[in-house]
Amino acid sequence: MQERCKIGVVIGNANSPHAINIMKGIDQASRECDVQLMYFMNVSSPYTAQLYPPDTSIGWDYQKSAIYDYARYVKADVLIMTYGMMSIFMKSDYGKQYLEYFRNVPCVLINEQTDRPNWTSIIVDNYNGMYELVEHLVRDHGYHNFAFLAGPPGNTDACQRKRAFLDVMKKYDLPMDESHIETGDFSECVQTHVNALLDRIPNLQAIVCANDVMALTAYQECEKRGLHIGHDIAVTGFDDWERIRHVPVPITTIRQDSERSGYMAVYSALELARSGQGKNIVIPAKVCVRESCGCTCKQFSGFDQIENMGQKFVYEKQKNTVYRQKTWMVPMISRNMLIALQDREKFLKNALTPMSFFGVKTALLYVFKNPVEYNIEKGWEFPNTIYLVARQDGECVEVFDEYKNVASLEECGFSEEGSVRYQRKPSVFCLQSGSTQYGVLSVEITPEEVDMVYLISIQMANALMAYHTEKKRLSVQRERELLLEDFEAKMKF
């Protein structure tokens, strides 16, 4: 029987709408092709940097990108990387260094270009899509006073979209300088940037945003000031995120088919694994004209729009109710683990028993024998072995003897007893608290559950930190008791 092709998928910013759609496409293609997937994903937390500025000597990079290092230990036939989203929260030198680790491995890059002969790139036509949209604003609406909310510097998508915007400004000889540009990070945390543009530019007519998530924030900040979107000011995005279609004034954007990118990545990976010859694929982008740019949409009647918005509202309310219930349950995991600090079996069962409630089909909990500390000069240095200590399958949870099920990090799925055998499409999360890693959590989930499981992994990591602290305390206590017993024995003679 021929072995299934083993594909490692390395995804950054995995809780973003764009990444979720890419994973949907990857999942669909993987079912058609019967391939083995293993996800290594990072979840962005833009509010972390906004509320808690990073230590200037270390930063958050090593925490955000720690999970990517595990992909180096998995002997995949080919890798799929969404490098554009991975690099958003990386220092530029680390991102380039990371790619060097895989220079001899067949790779498919999404949202990035490459000139390596054994790599394939899949990227949307950012330039022409943005150029067509901005030209529509100038030519069809007559706008001449623009602001641009750019994506992160160094990100290929962001750079191409910004270049297209500036080229249109130059073509029509429109005033444009750095005071008309703010640089965001593709997240919703751009309120300060939007308000800076609104305060700085008198009679601003249009805010062109490098993606839809930032465009929605721009939309909301303009509304707060009493500006009527599509009349007093135009707001546009890029991606065609579902949510921007259902705001009161639907947002004009550029559609890139993220699911198609993920779908094509799997088929390209299989072709690359067979031939070893890479290629560059450009996916067309299409302008989606809606009311936020000042156009009048005639596709639906007013009644149809109200009905569609009503249906969407009911759906979102139900979805948010479920999400709120799950969010309330997340802290209960660490609480129940902490209650059982001195009972290893109960401690581990309390970790995995609730997983099915969160939509997790199977979960495998691996731990290091000793926690791994981050070295600021050398980075992460992992031992070669890791231990499978507990497994969840539906409602059933099994706990294994301590340090019995040893696995090598260099074996795919970490062990034949682990991910490869029991999980068709595992997603791997670091169990990390601060600068210390305790192991990994490997789960089978849908793309929509990524952010929730990420929160769970943080809870588990904090509980594991307390567990190791308690073990040390008990060890020290036992040593003291033995010393005291020895002292008392000597005093008797």
C-alpha positions as CSV (number, residue, x, y, z in Angstrom):
1,M,0.0,0.0,0.0
2,Q,1.4,3.4,-1.0
3,E,2.0,5.8,1.8
4,R,0.0,9.0,1.8
5,C,1.9,12.2,1.0
6,K,2.8,14.0,4.2
7,I,2.3,17.7,4.1
8,G,3.3,20.1,6.8
9,V,1.3,23.3,6.9
10,V,2.9,26.3,8.6
11,I,0.4,29.2,9.1
12,G,0.7,32.6,10.8
13,N,-2.1,34.8,12.0
14,A,-4.3,31.7,11.9
15,N,-7.3,33.3,13.5
16,S,-7.6,35.9,10.8
17,P,-10.5,35.6,8.3
18,H,-8.0,35.2,5.4
19,A,-6.1,32.4,7.1
20,I,-9.3,30.6,8.1
21,N,-10.4,30.6,4.5
22,I,-7.0,29.3,3.3
23,M,-7.3,26.4,5.8
24,K,-10.8,25.6,4.5
25,G,-9.4,25.2,1.0
26,I,-6.5,23.1,2.3
27,D,-8.9,20.8,4.1
28,Q,-11.1,20.4,1.1
29,A,-8.2,19.4,-1.2
30,S,-6.7,17.1,1.4
31,R,-9.9,15.1,1.6
32,E,-10.0,14.8,-2.2
33,C,-6.3,13.8,-2.4
34,D,-6.2,11.6,0.8
35,V,-3.0,13.3,2.1
36,Q,-1.7,13.5,5.7
37,L,-1.7,17.1,7.0
38,M,0.0,18.5,10.0
39,Y,-0.7,22.1,11.0
40,F,1.7,24.3,12.9
41,M,0.0,27.6,13.5
42,N,0.5,30.8,15.3
43,V,-2.5,32.9,16.5
44,S,-2.0,36.7,16.5
45,S,-2.9,38.8,19.5
46,P,-2.7,42.4,18.3
47,Y,-4.2,43.7,21.5
48,T,-1.2,42.3,23.4
49,A,1.2,44.7,21.8
50,Q,-1.3,47.5,22.1
51,L,-1.9,47.0,25.8
52,Y,1.4,45.6,26.9
53,P,4.4,47.0,25.0
54,P,7.0,44.3,24.6
55,D,10.4,44.3,26.4
56,T,12.7,46.1,23.9
57,S,15.5,43.6,24.6
58,I,13.5,40.5,23.8
59,G,10.1,41.4,22.3
60,W,7.3,39.0,21.6
61,D,8.8,37.4,18.5
62,Y,10.2,34.3,20.1
63,Q,6.8,33.6,21.7
64,K,4.7,34.2,18.6
65,S,7.0,32.1,16.3
66,A,7.9,29.3,18.7
67,I,5.5,26.8,17.1
68,Y,7.1,27.2,13.7
69,D,10.3,25.5,15.0
70,Y,8.5,22.2,15.4
71,A,7.9,22.0,11.7
72,R,11.7,21.6,11.4
73,Y,11.5,18.3,13.2
74,V,8.7,16.8,11.1
75,K,9.9,14.8,8.1
76,A,7.2,16.1,5.7
77,D,7.3,15.3,2.0
78,V,6.5,18.9,1.3
79,L,5.6,22.1,3.3
80,I,2.9,24.7,2.7
81,M,3.7,28.0,4.3
82,T,1.6,31.2,4.5
83,Y,4.8,33.2,4.9
84,G,3.2,36.5,4.3
85,M,1.1,36.1,7.4
86,M,3.9,34.5,9.4
87,S,6.2,37.4,8.8
88,I,3.8,40.0,10.0
89,F,4.9,39.4,13.7
90,M,8.5,38.3,13.0
91,K,11.6,40.4,12.9
92,S,12.7,40.5,9.2
93,D,16.0,38.8,9.9
94,Y,14.3,35.9,11.7
95,G,11.8,35.4,8.9
96,K,14.5,35.1,6.3
97,Q,16.6,32.8,8.6
98,Y,13.6,30.6,9.1
99,L,13.1,30.0,5.4
100,E,16.7,29.0,5.1
101,Y,16.1,26.0,7.4
102,F,13.9,24.6,4.6
103,R,16.0,25.5,1.6
104,N,16.3,21.8,0.6
105,V,12.7,20.9,1.3
106,P,10.0,21.3,-1.4
107,C,7.8,24.2,-0.3
108,V,4.7,26.0,-1.4
109,L,4.6,29.6,-0.3
110,I,1.2,31.3,-0.1
111,N,1.1,35.2,-0.2
112,E,4.8,35.3,-1.1
113,Q,7.0,35.1,-4.2
114,T,10.1,33.0,-4.6
115,D,12.8,32.3,-7.2
116,R,13.9,29.0,-5.8
117,P,13.5,26.2,-8.4
118,N,12.2,23.6,-5.9
119,W,9.6,26.0,-4.4
120,T,6.2,27.1,-5.7
121,S,4.6,30.4,-4.9
122,I,0.9,31.3,-4.9
123,I,0.0,34.9,-4.6
124,V,-3.0,37.1,-5.5
125,D,-2.7,39.8,-8.1
126,N,-2.4,42.5,-5.5
127,Y,-1.1,45.2,-7.7
128,N,-3.7,45.1,-10.5
129,G,-6.6,44.6,-8.1
130,M,-5.7,47.6,-6.0
131,Y,-4.8,49.7,-9.1
132,E,-8.3,49.0,-10.6
133,L,-10.1,49.9,-7.4
134,V,-8.2,53.2,-6.8
135,E,-8.6,54.2,-10.4
136,H,-12.4,53.6,-10.0
137,L,-12.4,56.0,-7.1
138,V,-10.6,58.7,-9.1
139,R,-12.1,58.2,-12.5
140,D,-15.8,57.3,-11.7
141,H,-16.2,59.3,-8.4
142,G,-13.8,62.2,-9.0
143,Y,-12.1,61.9,-5.6
144,H,-8.8,63.7,-5.3
145,N,-8.1,63.9,-1.5
146,F,-7.0,60.4,-0.4
147,A,-5.6,58.6,2.6
148,F,-4.0,55.2,2.6
149,L,-4.0,52.7,5.5
150,A,-1.1,50.4,4.6
151,G,-0.3,46.9,5.8
152,P,2.9,46.0,7.7
153,P,6.2,46.9,6.0
154,G,8.1,44.0,4.5
155,N,4.9,42.1,3.8
156,T,4.7,41.4,0.1
157,D,0.9,41.8,-0.2
158,A,1.1,45.1,1.7
159,C,3.9,46.4,-0.4
160,Q,2.3,45.6,-3.7
161,R,-1.0,47.1,-2.7
162,K,0.7,50.3,-1.5
163,R,2.7,50.6,-4.7
164,A,-0.5,50.3,-6.8
165,F,-2.2,53.0,-4.8
166,L,0.8,55.4,-5.2
167,D,1.1,54.7,-8.9
168,V,-2.6,55.7,-9.4
169,M,-1.9,58.9,-7.4
170,K,1.1,59.6,-9.6
171,K,-0.8,58.8,-12.9
172,Y,-3.6,61.4,-12.1
173,D,-1.2,63.9,-10.5
174,L,-3.0,63.8,-7.2
175,P,-1.4,65.2,-4.0
176,M,0.2,62.4,-1.9
177,D,2.9,62.4,0.8
178,E,3.6,60.5,4.0
179,S,1.1,62.6,5.9
180,H,-1.6,60.9,4.0
181,I,-0.4,57.4,4.9
182,E,-0.6,55.4,8.1
183,T,0.9,51.9,8.5
184,G,-1.2,49.3,10.3
185,D,-0.7,45.5,10.9
186,F,-3.7,44.1,9.1
187,S,-5.5,43.8,12.4
188,E,-8.5,45.7,13.8
189,C,-6.2,47.6,16.2
190,V,-5.8,50.6,13.9
191,Q,-8.2,53.1,15.6
192,T,-5.3,55.4,16.4
193,H,-4.1,55.3,12.8
194,V,-7.5,56.1,11.3
195,N,-8.2,59.0,13.7
196,A,-4.7,60.4,12.9
197,L,-5.6,60.5,9.2
198,L,-9.0,62.1,9.9
199,D,-7.5,64.7,12.2
200,R,-4.6,65.4,9.9
201,I,-6.2,65.7,6.5
202,P,-8.9,68.4,6.0
203,N,-11.8,67.4,3.7
204,L,-10.7,63.9,3.4
205,Q,-12.7,62.1,0.7
206,A,-11.6,58.5,0.7
207,I,-9.7,56.1,3.0
208,V,-8.2,53.2,1.0
209,C,-7.3,50.3,3.3
210,A,-4.9,47.5,2.5
211,N,-7.3,44.8,3.9
212,D,-10.9,44.4,5.0
213,V,-10.2,44.0,8.7
214,M,-8.6,47.5,8.9
215,A,-11.3,48.8,6.6
216,L,-14.0,47.8,9.0
217,T,-12.2,49.7,11.8
218,A,-12.0,52.7,9.5
219,Y,-15.7,52.4,8.8
220,Q,-16.5,52.3,12.5
221,E,-14.3,55.2,13.4
222,C,-15.8,57.4,10.7
223,E,-19.3,56.5,11.9
224,K,-18.3,57.6,15.4
225,R,-17.6,61.0,14.0
226,G,-21.0,61.2,12.4
227,L,-19.6,60.7,8.9
228,H,-22.0,59.0,6.5
229,I,-20.1,56.2,4.7
230,G,-20.4,56.5,0.9
231,H,-21.6,60.1,1.1
232,D,-19.4,62.1,3.4
233,I,-16.4,59.8,3.0
234,A,-15.5,56.6,1.0
235,V,-13.9,53.6,2.7
236,T,-12.6,50.6,0.8
237,G,-10.8,47.3,1.7
238,F,-9.1,44.3,0.2
239,D,-10.0,40.5,0.6
240,D,-13.8,40.4,0.5
241,W,-14.3,39.3,4.0
242,E,-17.8,38.1,4.6
243,R,-18.5,40.4,7.5
244,I,-18.0,43.6,5.4
245,R,-20.8,42.6,3.1
246,H,-23.4,42.8,5.9
247,V,-22.7,46.2,7.5
248,P,-25.4,48.8,6.9
249,V,-23.3,50.3,4.0
250,P,-21.5,47.3,2.4
251,I,-17.8,47.9,1.8
252,T,-16.3,48.1,-1.6
253,T,-13.3,45.8,-1.8
254,I,-11.1,43.5,-3.9
255,R,-12.0,39.8,-3.8
256,Q,-9.2,37.4,-3.5
257,D,-10.3,33.8,-3.3
258,S,-8.4,32.6,-0.2
259,E,-10.0,29.2,-0.2
260,R,-8.8,28.7,-3.8
261,S,-5.3,29.6,-2.7
262,G,-5.4,26.9,0.0
263,Y,-7.0,24.4,-2.4
264,M,-4.4,25.0,-5.1
265,A,-1.6,24.8,-2.5
266,V,-2.3,21.1,-1.8
267,Y,-2.4,20.1,-5.5
268,S,0.7,22.2,-6.1
269,A,2.4,20.5,-3.1
270,L,1.6,17.0,-4.6
271,E,3.0,18.1,-8.0
272,L,6.1,19.5,-6.3
273,A,6.7,16.4,-4.3
274,R,6.5,14.3,-7.5
275,S,8.5,16.5,-9.9
276,G,10.6,18.7,-7.7
277,Q,10.0,21.6,-10.1
278,G,8.4,24.8,-8.7
279,K,6.4,27.5,-10.4
280,N,4.9,30.9,-9.7
281,I,1.1,31.1,-9.6
282,V,-0.8,34.4,-9.7
283,I,-4.5,34.4,-8.8
284,P,-6.6,37.1,-10.3
285,A,-8.2,39.7,-8.0
286,K,-11.6,41.2,-8.8
287,V,-13.0,44.6,-7.7
288,C,-16.3,44.2,-5.8
289,V,-18.2,47.5,-6.0
290,R,-20.6,48.2,-3.2
291,E,-22.0,51.3,-1.5
292,S,-19.1,52.4,0.7
293,C,-17.3,54.0,-2.2
294,G,-20.3,56.1,-3.2
295,C,-21.8,53.7,-5.7
296,T,-25.5,52.7,-5.6
297,C,-25.9,48.9,-5.5
298,K,-28.9,47.8,-7.6
299,Q,-28.4,44.1,-7.2
300,F,-30.9,43.9,-4.4
301,S,-34.0,45.9,-3.4
302,G,-34.1,47.7,-0.1
303,F,-36.4,45.0,1.3
304,D,-34.0,42.2,0.2
305,Q,-31.1,44.0,1.9
306,I,-33.0,44.3,5.1
307,E,-34.1,40.7,5.0
308,N,-30.5,39.5,4.3
309,M,-29.2,41.7,7.1
310,G,-31.9,40.3,9.5
311,Q,-30.9,36.7,8.6
312,K,-27.3,37.5,9.1
313,F,-28.0,39.2,12.5
314,V,-29.8,36.1,13.7
315,Y,-27.0,33.9,12.6
316,E,-24.3,36.1,14.2
317,K,-26.3,36.3,17.5
318,Q,-26.5,32.5,17.7
319,K,-22.8,32.2,16.8
320,N,-21.8,34.7,19.4
321,T,-24.0,33.0,22.1
322,V,-22.1,29.7,21.5
323,Y,-18.8,31.6,21.4
324,R,-19.6,33.3,24.7
325,Q,-20.5,29.9,26.3
326,K,-17.2,28.4,25.2
327,T,-15.2,31.5,26.3
328,W,-16.7,31.2,29.8
329,M,-15.7,27.5,29.9
330,V,-12.0,28.1,29.0
331,P,-10.8,29.3,32.4
332,M,-12.5,26.3,34.0
333,I,-9.9,24.0,32.3
334,S,-7.0,25.6,34.2
335,R,-9.1,25.8,37.4
336,N,-9.9,22.1,37.4
337,M,-6.3,21.3,36.5
338,L,-5.0,23.4,39.4
339,I,-7.4,21.7,41.8
340,A,-5.7,18.4,41.0
341,L,-2.0,19.4,41.2
342,Q,-1.1,16.5,43.4
343,D,-3.1,13.9,41.5
344,R,-1.3,13.4,38.1
345,E,-4.0,11.3,36.5
346,K,-6.8,13.6,37.5
347,F,-4.7,16.6,36.5
348,L,-4.3,15.3,33.0
349,K,-7.9,14.1,32.7
350,N,-9.1,17.5,33.7
351,A,-7.0,19.0,30.9
352,L,-8.6,16.9,28.1
353,T,-12.1,15.9,29.3
354,P,-13.7,19.2,28.2
355,M,-12.1,19.2,24.7
356,S,-15.1,17.6,22.9
357,F,-17.2,20.5,24.2
358,F,-15.0,22.8,22.2
359,G,-15.4,20.9,19.0
360,V,-12.1,18.9,19.3
361,K,-12.4,15.5,17.7
362,T,-9.2,14.1,19.1
363,A,-6.4,15.6,21.3
364,L,-2.9,14.4,22.2
365,L,-1.0,15.9,25.0
366,Y,2.8,15.8,24.8
367,V,5.2,17.1,27.5
368,F,8.9,17.4,27.9
369,K,10.5,15.6,30.8
370,N,11.9,19.0,31.9
371,P,10.5,22.3,30.8
372,V,12.5,24.1,28.0
373,E,13.7,27.6,28.7
374,Y,14.3,30.2,26.0
375,N,17.9,31.3,25.4
376,I,18.0,34.8,24.2
377,E,21.3,34.2,22.3
378,K,20.7,30.7,21.0
379,G,16.9,30.6,20.7
380,W,14.9,27.5,21.5
381,E,16.9,24.3,22.1
382,F,14.7,21.3,22.3
383,P,15.6,17.8,23.6
384,N,15.2,15.1,21.1
385,T,12.4,13.4,23.0
386,I,8.9,14.3,24.1
387,Y,6.3,12.2,25.9
388,L,2.7,11.4,25.1
389,V,1.0,11.6,28.5
390,A,-2.7,11.7,27.6
391,R,-5.1,11.2,24.7
392,Q,-8.7,12.3,24.1
393,D,-11.0,10.7,21.5
394,G,-14.5,12.1,21.6
395,E,-15.8,11.7,25.2
396,C,-13.0,9.1,26.1
397,V,-9.8,10.3,27.8
398,E,-6.9,8.0,28.4
399,V,-3.9,8.9,30.7
400,F,-0.5,7.1,30.1
401,D,2.2,6.2,32.6
402,E,4.6,9.0,33.2
403,Y,7.5,9.1,30.7
404,K,6.5,5.7,29.2
405,N,5.4,6.7,25.7
406,V,8.6,8.4,24.5
407,A,8.6,9.9,21.1
408,S,11.3,11.6,18.9
409,L,10.7,15.1,17.7
410,E,12.3,13.9,14.4
411,E,9.5,11.4,13.8
412,C,6.4,12.8,12.0
413,G,3.5,13.3,14.4
414,F,6.1,12.9,17.1
415,S,5.4,9.2,17.4
416,E,3.8,6.2,15.7
417,E,1.6,6.0,18.7
418,G,0.6,9.6,18.3
419,S,-0.5,12.1,15.7
420,V,0.1,10.1,12.6
421,R,-1.8,7.0,13.8
422,Y,-4.7,8.7,15.6
423,Q,-5.1,12.0,13.8
424,R,-5.6,12.5,10.1
425,K,-5.2,16.3,10.3
426,P,-3.5,17.4,13.5
427,S,-3.0,21.0,14.4
428,V,-0.1,21.6,16.8
429,F,-0.1,24.3,19.6
430,C,2.8,25.2,21.9
431,L,2.2,24.8,25.6
432,Q,4.2,27.8,26.6
433,S,4.1,30.2,29.5
434,G,6.3,33.2,29.2
435,S,9.8,32.0,28.2
436,T,9.2,28.4,29.1
437,Q,7.7,25.6,27.0
438,Y,6.2,22.5,28.6
439,G,5.2,20.5,25.6
440,V,2.6,20.6,22.7
441,L,-1.1,20.0,22.2
442,S,-2.0,18.2,19.0
443,V,-5.7,18.4,18.1
444,E,-8.1,17.7,15.2
445,I,-10.3,20.8,14.8
446,T,-12.0,22.9,12.1
447,P,-10.4,26.2,11.1
448,E,-13.1,28.1,13.0
449,E,-12.0,26.5,16.3
450,V,-8.3,27.7,16.1
451,D,-8.6,30.8,18.3
452,M,-10.5,28.9,21.0
453,V,-8.0,26.1,21.2
454,Y,-5.2,28.6,21.3
455,L,-6.8,30.1,24.4
456,I,-7.1,26.6,25.9
457,S,-3.4,25.9,25.2
458,I,-2.5,29.1,27.2
459,Q,-4.6,27.8,30.1
460,M,-3.0,24.4,30.0
461,A,0.5,25.9,29.9
462,N,-0.1,28.0,32.9
463,A,-1.5,24.9,34.8
464,L,1.6,22.9,33.7
465,M,3.8,25.7,35.1
466,A,2.0,25.4,38.4
467,Y,2.3,21.6,38.3
468,H,6.0,21.7,37.8
469,T,6.3,24.3,40.6
470,E,4.3,22.1,42.9
471,K,6.6,19.1,42.0
472,K,9.6,21.2,42.9
473,R,8.0,22.2,46.2
474,L,7.2,18.7,47.1
475,S,10.7,17.6,46.1
476,V,12.3,20.3,48.3
477,Q,9.9,19.4,51.1
478,R,10.8,15.7,50.9
479,E,14.5,16.6,50.9
480,R,14.1,18.6,54.0
481,E,12.1,15.8,55.7
482,L,14.9,13.3,54.9
483,L,17.5,15.7,56.2
484,L,15.5,16.2,59.4
485,E,15.0,12.4,59.8
486,D,18.7,11.9,59.3
487,F,19.5,14.6,61.8
488,E,17.1,13.1,64.4
489,A,18.6,9.7,63.9
490,K,22.1,11.0,64.5
491,M,21.0,12.8,67.6
492,K,19.8,9.5,69.1
493,F,23.3,8.2,69.2
